[in-house]
């Protein structure tokens, strides 16, 4: 099974090779792939938007999956989620 950078960073956190602060700092500087679909333009696209999407490797999906598997505490998940949000906001501000 291949892993993403996000999975690798979470594994390093779990093993104690990186601290929560170090992982959060890395999350803040990385690019996060978009996981939202574009707005539907046709009735077929609208219907397809109700189907679940597969997880996007290296995205926020990996962070959520790690939390769902019990690999992260609620506090760790909150800190890392905030770091992802910081990164996405910074990239949006650069585009504006």
Number of C-alpha atoms within 10 A of each C-alpha: 2 5 10 13 14 22 18 12 21 25 16 16 19 14 10 10 12 15 15 20 14 14 19 20 15 17 23 21 15 15 15 17 13 10 14 8 9 8 9 12 8 9 9 9 13 12 10 12 15 8 8 7 11 8 13 13 16 17 19 20 16 19 21 16 14 18 16 11 9 10 17 20 12 11 10 18 17 12 16 24 18 15 21 24 16 16 20 20 13 14 15 10 9 8 7 5
